[in-house]
Amino acid sequence: MDKMVMDFVRYYPALIHNTVYIGLIMAGFVALSGCIRFGIAVWRRHKSIYPPATSQMEDH
């Protein structure tokens, strides 16, 4: 039991560092893919490849 606790305490900084690093990679991937998706939508809207949303076409 003591060895398990000592190993946990010894490797705790690496565990936190790796967890934060993996989280940042995932967040970066989500942000990058979101920017790419938004950029494609803006480009398609600019080229009039697809019409605006139905809510934007309705007369209010």
N, CA, C and O atoms as CSV, one atom per row, in Angstrom:
chain,resi,resn,atom,element,x,y,z
A,1,MET,N,N,0.828,-1.197,0.000
A,1,MET,CA,C,0.000,0.000,0.000
A,1,MET,C,C,0.874,1.263,0.000
A,1,MET,O,O,0.598,2.230,-0.710
A,2,ASP,N,N,1.937,1.225,0.819
A,2,ASP,CA,C,2.821,2.387,0.868
A,2,ASP,C,C,3.495,2.635,-0.477
A,2,ASP,O,O,3.659,3.780,-0.898
A,3,LYS,N,N,3.885,1.548,-1.147
A,3,LYS,CA,C,4.528,1.704,-2.458
A,3,LYS,C,C,3.570,2.337,-3.453
A,3,LYS,O,O,3.976,3.170,-4.263
A,4,MET,N,N,2.297,1.947,-3.399
A,4,MET,CA,C,1.315,2.517,-4.310
A,4,MET,C,C,1.151,4.017,-4.047
A,4,MET,O,O,1.089,4.811,-4.986
A,5,VAL,N,N,1.080,4.397,-2.786
A,5,VAL,CA,C,0.940,5.812,-2.438
A,5,VAL,C,C,2.192,6.581,-2.848
A,5,VAL,O,O,2.096,7.677,-3.401
A,6,MET,N,N,3.354,6.016,-2.581
A,6,MET,CA,C,4.603,6.695,-2.947
A,6,MET,C,C,4.727,6.846,-4.469
A,6,MET,O,O,5.163,7.891,-4.954
A,7,ASP,N,N,4.348,5.819,-5.215
A,7,ASP,CA,C,4.380,5.916,-6.675
A,7,ASP,C,C,3.395,6.960,-7.174
A,7,ASP,O,O,3.694,7.706,-8.106
A,8,PHE,N,N,2.219,7.015,-6.556
A,8,PHE,CA,C,1.225,8.011,-6.958
A,8,PHE,C,C,1.748,9.419,-6.707
A,8,PHE,O,O,1.628,10.295,-7.563
A,9,VAL,N,N,2.333,9.632,-5.524
A,9,VAL,CA,C,2.879,10.951,-5.196
A,9,VAL,C,C,4.040,11.288,-6.120
A,9,VAL,O,O,4.186,12.438,-6.533
A,10,ARG,N,N,4.866,10.305,-6.448
A,10,ARG,CA,C,6.030,10.540,-7.303
A,10,ARG,C,C,5.599,10.919,-8.721
A,10,ARG,O,O,6.188,11.810,-9.332
A,11,TYR,N,N,4.580,10.250,-9.240
A,11,TYR,CA,C,4.171,10.466,-10.630
A,11,TYR,C,C,2.998,11.437,-10.777
A,11,TYR,O,O,2.501,11.640,-11.885
A,12,TYR,N,N,2.554,12.034,-9.677
A,12,TYR,CA,C,1.412,12.951,-9.734
A,12,TYR,C,C,1.667,14.139,-10.672
A,12,TYR,O,O,0.801,14.442,-11.492
A,13,PRO,N,N,2.809,14.822,-10.589
A,13,PRO,CA,C,3.038,15.943,-11.523
A,13,PRO,C,C,2.995,15.517,-12.989
A,13,PRO,O,O,2.463,16.241,-13.831
A,14,ALA,N,N,3.550,14.351,-13.294
A,14,ALA,CA,C,3.504,13.872,-14.681
A,14,ALA,C,C,2.074,13.546,-15.086
A,14,ALA,O,O,1.673,13.799,-16.222
A,15,LEU,N,N,1.309,12.986,-14.161
A,15,LEU,CA,C,-0.094,12.671,-14.443
A,15,LEU,C,C,-0.879,13.941,-14.757
A,15,LEU,O,O,-1.631,13.990,-15.730
A,16,ILE,N,N,-0.702,14.959,-13.932
A,16,ILE,CA,C,-1.410,16.228,-14.162
A,16,ILE,C,C,-0.943,16.857,-15.475
A,16,ILE,O,O,-1.763,17.331,-16.262
A,17,HIS,N,N,0.363,16.861,-15.713
A,17,HIS,CA,C,0.896,17.450,-16.943
A,17,HIS,C,C,0.336,16.746,-18.168
A,17,HIS,O,O,-0.104,17.401,-19.113
A,18,ASN,N,N,0.349,15.428,-18.162
A,18,ASN,CA,C,-0.147,14.684,-19.316
A,18,ASN,C,C,-1.648,14.861,-19.495
A,18,ASN,O,O,-2.127,14.945,-20.626
A,19,THR,N,N,-2.399,14.919,-18.397
A,19,THR,CA,C,-3.843,15.129,-18.487
A,19,THR,C,C,-4.151,16.495,-19.090
A,19,THR,O,O,-5.011,16.614,-19.963
A,20,VAL,N,N,-3.452,17.520,-18.627
A,20,VAL,CA,C,-3.656,18.867,-19.171
A,20,VAL,C,C,-3.233,18.911,-20.637
A,20,VAL,O,O,-3.907,19.532,-21.459
A,21,TYR,N,N,-2.128,18.258,-20.965
A,21,TYR,CA,C,-1.625,18.242,-22.339
A,21,TYR,C,C,-2.624,17.579,-23.282
A,21,TYR,O,O,-2.891,18.092,-24.368
A,22,ILE,N,N,-3.175,16.443,-22.868
A,22,ILE,CA,C,-4.168,15.747,-23.691
A,22,ILE,C,C,-5.426,16.600,-23.831
A,22,ILE,O,O,-6.016,16.665,-24.909
A,23,GLY,N,N,-5.838,17.252,-22.746
A,23,GLY,CA,C,-7.002,18.138,-22.806
A,23,GLY,C,C,-6.784,19.301,-23.763
A,23,GLY,O,O,-7.690,19.678,-24.507
A,24,LEU,N,N,-5.585,19.866,-23.743
A,24,LEU,CA,C,-5.286,20.974,-24.657
A,24,LEU,C,C,-5.261,20.510,-26.111
A,24,LEU,O,O,-5.703,21.234,-27.003
A,25,ILE,N,N,-4.749,19.318,-26.348
A,25,ILE,CA,C,-4.759,18.783,-27.714
A,25,ILE,C,C,-6.194,18.601,-28.195
A,25,ILE,O,O,-6.521,18.949,-29.330
A,26,MET,N,N,-7.049,18.056,-27.333
A,26,MET,CA,C,-8.451,17.848,-27.718
A,26,MET,C,C,-9.151,19.179,-27.952
A,26,MET,O,O,-9.882,19.327,-28.932
A,27,ALA,N,N,-8.940,20.152,-27.066
A,27,ALA,CA,C,-9.573,21.461,-27.231
A,27,ALA,C,C,-9.062,22.153,-28.495
A,27,ALA,O,O,-9.835,22.797,-29.205
A,28,GLY,N,N,-7.787,22.025,-28.775
A,28,GLY,CA,C,-7.229,22.608,-29.994
A,28,GLY,C,C,-7.808,21.977,-31.244
A,28,GLY,O,O,-8.086,22.669,-32.224
A,29,PHE,N,N,-7.991,20.663,-31.213
A,29,PHE,CA,C,-8.584,19.975,-32.359
A,29,PHE,C,C,-10.019,20.440,-32.581
A,29,PHE,O,O,-10.428,20.681,-33.717
A,30,VAL,N,N,-10.785,20.565,-31.497
A,30,VAL,CA,C,-12.172,21.023,-31.613
A,30,VAL,C,C,-12.215,22.448,-32.156
A,30,VAL,O,O,-13.027,22.757,-33.028
A,31,ALA,N,N,-11.347,23.314,-31.644
A,31,ALA,CA,C,-11.324,24.699,-32.114
A,31,ALA,C,C,-10.903,24.779,-33.579
A,31,ALA,O,O,-11.499,25.522,-34.358
A,32,LEU,N,N,-9.888,24.025,-33.949
A,32,LEU,CA,C,-9.415,24.047,-35.334
A,32,LEU,C,C,-10.467,23.511,-36.290
A,32,LEU,O,O,-10.710,24.104,-37.341
A,33,SER,N,N,-11.090,22.396,-35.937
A,33,SER,CA,C,-12.114,21.840,-36.824
A,33,SER,C,C,-13.331,22.763,-36.892
A,33,SER,O,O,-13.971,22.859,-37.939
A,34,GLY,N,N,-13.655,23.440,-35.797
A,34,GLY,CA,C,-14.752,24.406,-35.821
A,34,GLY,C,C,-14.443,25.585,-36.729
A,34,GLY,O,O,-15.310,26.049,-37.469
A,35,CYS,N,N,-13.207,26.067,-36.673
A,35,CYS,CA,C,-12.815,27.171,-37.554
A,35,CYS,C,C,-12.855,26.748,-39.015
A,35,CYS,O,O,-13.293,27.510,-39.877
A,36,ILE,N,N,-12.399,25.537,-39.290
A,36,ILE,CA,C,-12.442,25.046,-40.671
A,36,ILE,C,C,-13.884,24.925,-41.137
A,36,ILE,O,O,-14.211,25.327,-42.254
A,37,ARG,N,N,-14.744,24.377,-40.292
A,37,ARG,CA,C,-16.156,24.220,-40.668
A,37,ARG,C,C,-16.815,25.580,-40.888
A,37,ARG,O,O,-17.558,25.764,-41.852
A,38,PHE,N,N,-16.542,26.529,-39.996
A,38,PHE,CA,C,-17.119,27.858,-40.141
A,38,PHE,C,C,-16.582,28.544,-41.396
A,38,PHE,O,O,-17.328,29.222,-42.102
A,39,GLY,N,N,-15.293,28.369,-41.673
A,39,GLY,CA,C,-14.711,28.966,-42.873
A,39,GLY,C,C,-15.314,28.401,-44.144
A,39,GLY,O,O,-15.563,29.140,-45.096
A,40,ILE,N,N,-15.553,27.088,-44.167
A,40,ILE,CA,C,-16.191,26.475,-45.335
A,40,ILE,C,C,-17.604,27.015,-45.506
A,40,ILE,O,O,-18.030,27.290,-46.627
A,41,ALA,N,N,-18.337,27.169,-44.398
A,41,ALA,CA,C,-19.702,27.696,-44.484
A,41,ALA,C,C,-19.705,29.128,-45.004
A,41,ALA,O,O,-20.550,29.485,-45.825
A,42,VAL,N,N,-18.774,29.948,-44.538
A,42,VAL,CA,C,-18.694,31.335,-45.015
A,42,VAL,C,C,-18.344,31.356,-46.498
A,42,VAL,O,O,-18.926,32.126,-47.262
A,43,TRP,N,N,-17.399,30.517,-46.910
A,43,TRP,CA,C,-17.001,30.464,-48.314
A,43,TRP,C,C,-18.163,30.007,-49.190
A,43,TRP,O,O,-18.392,30.571,-50.260
A,44,ARG,N,N,-18.896,28.990,-48.745
A,44,ARG,CA,C,-20.034,28.501,-49.529
A,44,ARG,C,C,-21.138,29.556,-49.588
A,44,ARG,O,O,-21.783,29.718,-50.624
A,45,ARG,N,N,-21.359,30.269,-48.491
A,45,ARG,CA,C,-22.371,31.325,-48.500
A,45,ARG,C,C,-21.946,32.441,-49.440
A,45,ARG,O,O,-22.774,33.004,-50.156
A,46,HIS,N,N,-20.648,32.764,-49.438
A,46,HIS,CA,C,-20.133,33.819,-50.313
A,46,HIS,C,C,-20.271,33.420,-51.782
A,46,HIS,O,O,-20.591,34.263,-52.621
A,47,LYS,N,N,-20.038,32.168,-52.099
A,47,LYS,CA,C,-20.146,31.688,-53.468
A,47,LYS,C,C,-21.587,31.354,-53.852
A,47,LYS,O,O,-21.846,30.955,-54.987
A,48,SER,N,N,-22.511,31.511,-52.934
A,48,SER,CA,C,-23.941,31.205,-53.147
A,48,SER,C,C,-24.145,29.747,-53.539
A,48,SER,O,O,-24.999,29.436,-54.369
A,49,ILE,N,N,-23.368,28.864,-52.948
A,49,ILE,CA,C,-23.519,27.442,-53.233
A,49,ILE,C,C,-24.761,26.897,-52.547
A,49,ILE,O,O,-25.409,25.983,-53.056
A,50,TYR,N,N,-25.087,27.453,-51.405
A,50,TYR,CA,C,-26.328,27.042,-50.769
A,50,TYR,C,C,-27.023,28.279,-50.217
A,50,TYR,O,O,-26.355,29.237,-49.829
A,51,PRO,N,N,-28.350,28.275,-50.176
A,51,PRO,CA,C,-29.095,29.462,-49.765
A,51,PRO,C,C,-28.982,29.691,-48.263
A,51,PRO,O,O,-28.555,28.803,-47.526
A,52,PRO,N,N,-29.361,30.873,-47.814
A,52,PRO,CA,C,-29.356,31.132,-46.377
A,52,PRO,C,C,-30.378,30.261,-45.656
A,52,PRO,O,O,-31.228,29.629,-46.283
A,53,ALA,N,N,-30.283,30.238,-44.359
A,53,ALA,CA,C,-31.189,29.423,-43.551
A,53,ALA,C,C,-32.629,29.883,-43.732
A,53,ALA,O,O,-32.883,31.035,-44.083
A,54,THR,N,N,-33.563,28.977,-43.493
A,54,THR,CA,C,-34.985,29.285,-43.650
A,54,THR,C,C,-35.390,30.448,-42.762
A,54,THR,O,O,-36.196,31.288,-43.165
A,55,SER,N,N,-34.842,30.504,-41.562
A,55,SER,CA,C,-35.205,31.586,-40.644
A,55,SER,C,C,-34.767,32.944,-41.178
A,55,SER,O,O,-35.356,33.964,-40.819
A,56,GLN,N,N,-33.747,32.974,-42.025
A,56,GLN,CA,C,-33.305,34.243,-42.592
A,56,GLN,C,C,-34.118,34.625,-43.826
A,56,GLN,O,O,-34.094,35.784,-44.242
A,57,MET,N,N,-34.832,33.677,-44.414
A,57,MET,CA,C,-35.618,33.966,-45.608
A,57,MET,C,C,-37.046,34.383,-45.271
A,57,MET,O,O,-37.737,34.940,-46.124
A,58,GLU,N,N,-37.499,34.127,-44.054
A,58,GLU,CA,C,-38.882,34.446,-43.691
A,58,GLU,C,C,-39.039,35.945,-43.508
A,58,GLU,O,O,-38.120,36.634,-43.067
A,59,ASP,N,N,-40.226,36.439,-43.856
A,59,ASP,CA,C,-40.548,37.840,-43.600
A,59,ASP,C,C,-41.132,37.944,-42.201
A,59,ASP,O,O,-42.102,37.263,-41.872
A,60,HIS,N,N,-40.542,38.793,-41.388
A,60,HIS,CA,C,-41.039,38.946,-40.014
A,60,HIS,C,C,-41.833,40.224,-39.926
A,60,HIS,O,O,-42.348,40.559,-38.859
